Amino acid sequence: MARYARRIVWPLKLSELPEHGGAVPPPLTPARQIVLDERGATMNSEAFAALLGRWRDDGVRETRFVIGAADGHNPATREDADLLLAFGPATWPHLMLRAMLLEQLWRATSILAGHPYHRSG
């Protein structure tokens, strides 16, 4: 996980809240929130990069990725999301999902920077 976090050139902050309670600091304005949810949309790496690039170009200064507790997300969190995103229909352990998300963020920054992407075509 740290391997991908070190490679990401965009500002990155990882925060973990306790399973019950804990306050999320208010987001910057403007900001987007992506909620990781097994019932969310799936995107390939190029579409994910394009979305983040579009938001960046539109002036979005912060994108938050929210991973739910063992019971998932409450309805309000799901409704407030700018995007519900799934990494497939399976339920993933938090540490694995974090690593997968960081890898996709690194891949998105690479795609947006114009590095060759072996699956383009």
Buried (B, 14 or more C-beta within 10 A) or exposed (E): BEEBBEBBEEEBEEEEEEEEEEEEEEEEEEBBBBBBBBEBEEBEBBEBBBBBBEBBEEEBEBBBBBBBEEEBBEEEBBEEBBBBBBBEEEEBEEEEBBBBBBBBBBBBBBBBEEEEEEEEE
